[in-house]
């Protein structure tokens, strides 16, 4: 039974000439390249994926080309044809990578050209208020009304920016830090009058908020 199967396979293979097999091999490789090229242009998932499988496929077709030409040519001639095929396959692999890179960087460049530069608001430096000449109270130094008013305006703006940042897709560490910062700002806003130490805490929170605003383009 097995001898009959082998004879059948040999008879079937004998129907194909050398040229037919070469055209079939190289044609299938070309069809795979065209399909890959079209999918890179049409589908982002294929465009951003690795192109190394196509390079590995080129190696396999190079080996097949060498074995195929070795049946009718010398080793040197078959190796030369295989080398030429390998160079052509590597060029096609580079073309796929170039198309993928150009397509992936184009949207980012367009967004960078359209997007306006972020506006960063500098925090107000809250200076410690001097003690009044009459009835000094070292435990609770008073703060001038204009400083309190400006601080409240900045606190309202900072709290609003914090709420806007919390709506974005933040990292776990940034979200925890931002929630802590928001609670601190709300406590300082409720208190109203700030001590020198609390003024320093407020400035540190403003600096942290500025870093997060720059990081997430707010």
N, C-alpha and C positions, 0 to 999 in steps of 0.2 A: 504493500500500500504506500509506504513512504517513498519507495523508489519511483512509483508512478507520479506522486506529488512533485518530487524533484524534477522529473522529466517534463512535467507540465509547466513548472516554473521556468525551466530553461528554454522551452519552446516559446513561452510567452515573452521572455526577455529578448529572444533572438529576433522578434518582430520589430524591435526598436533599433534604429541605426545609431551610430555614435553622435551624429549631428542632432538627431532628435533628443537624445538624452541631455546633450549640452544645452540645447535651447530650453528644455524643460527645467533643468537645474537653475540656469541663470534667469529664466523668465519668472520662476517662482520667487527668487530672491528679489528681483526688481518689483514684483507685485507687492511683496511684503514691505519694501521701502516706500512705495507710493502710498500704500494704505497707512503706514505709520506717519508719513508726512502730512497727509490729509487730516488724520486724527489729531495731530499736534496743532494744526491750524484751527480745528473746529471745537475740540474739547479741552477745557482747562485742566481737567484731571489727568489727561494723557500728556498735556504740554508740560506740567510741573513734575511729572514722574521721571524716574531715572531712565536714561537711554542705554544703559549698559547691557540689557538683554539683547538689543539689536546688535551691539558689538560682539557679544558671544555668538549670536547667530551668524555673523559674518565670519567668525573663526570656523564654525562648523561647515559653512559653504566653501570656505577656502580649502579645508581638508577634503571635502567631496570633490572639488575641482581638481585638486592634485591627484586623487585616486582615479578620477575619470580619465584624465589625460595620460596617466601612467599606463593605461591599457593600450594606447596606440603610439606613445612617444617614449623617448628616453627619460631617465630620471631628471637630467638637467633641464630638458624642455618642459616637462611637467611642473618642476619646481618654479621655473620662470613664469609660466602662465598663472600658477597659484599665487606668486608674489604680486603680479599685476592685479589679480582679482582682489587680493588683500588690501592693496593700496586704494583701489576704487571703493571697497567697502568702508575703509577708514575715512575716506573723504565724505561718503554719504552719512556716516555716523556723525562727523563734525558738522555737516549741514543740519542734521536734526537738532543737535545741541545748540547751534547758532539760532535757529528759528525759535526754539523754546526760550532761550535767553532774551531775545529781542521782544518776543510777545509778553514775557513776564515783567520786563522792565518798563515797557511803554506805558501801562496804566499808572505806575508809580511816578514816572516823570511827569505825566500829564497832571496828576493830582498835586504834585509839588509846584508846578507852574501856576495852577489856578488858585490853590489855597493861599490866603493872605497870611502874612507873618503873624505869629501869636503876639498879643499885647499883654505884657506882664506889668502888673501894678505893684509898685514898691510899697512895702509896709511903712506905716507911720511910726517913727521912733517915739515912744512914750517916755518922756523924761520924768524922773522923780521930781515931785513938787517940793518946793522949799517950805519949811515949817513957818506958820504965821508968827509974827512977832509977839502976839498976845496969846496967852494960854497955849503953849506948845504941847502937843500930844505925840510923843515919839512912837507910840504903838499904832496910831492911825493917822499917818500924814495925809493931809488934804490934797486934792488934785484940782487944778484950775478947771473952770467950767468949759472953756474952749477945748482943752485936751480931752475931757470926758466926752464932749460932743463928737469930736473927730474920731475918737476911739470907737464910739458906738456905731458911727457910720461905717468905719472899716470892719467892725465886727459883723454888722449886718451883711456887708458885701462878702466877707470871707465865709460866713455861714451859707450864703446862697451859692457860692462857688463850690463849697464842700458838698452840698446836696446835689449839685450838677455832676460832680465827679463821681459820687456814689452810684449814679445811674449808669455809669460806663462799666465795661467789662474789665474790672481791676483784678490784679493778682491778690492772693490771699493776704500776704503781708501788707500790701498797700491799703487794702480795704480795712484791715484791723487798725492800722495807723491812722487812717482817715476818720474812722468812726471815733477813735479816741480823741483826735484833734477837734472834731465837731463838738463833742461833749465838753471839752475844755473851753472852747470859744463861747458856747452857750452859758456856761457857768460864769465866765468873765463878763458877759453881757448883762446877766441878771444882777451881778454885784454892782456894776456901775463904776464906783470909785476904785482905782487900782493902786496898789502899793508898788514901790520900786521893784520888788521881787516879782510881782505879778506882771508888771510891765515887761520885764525881761522874758518871762514865760510867753507873753503875748507875741513878742518879736520872734522868738524861736518858732512858735506855731505858724506865724506868717511866712517865715523862711521855708519851713517844711511844706506849706501849702503851695508856695511858688514852685518848688521843685516838682511837686506832683502835677501842677498845672502845665509846666513845660514838658513833662514826661508824657502826658496824655493829650496834649494839644488843646487845652481848654483856655 
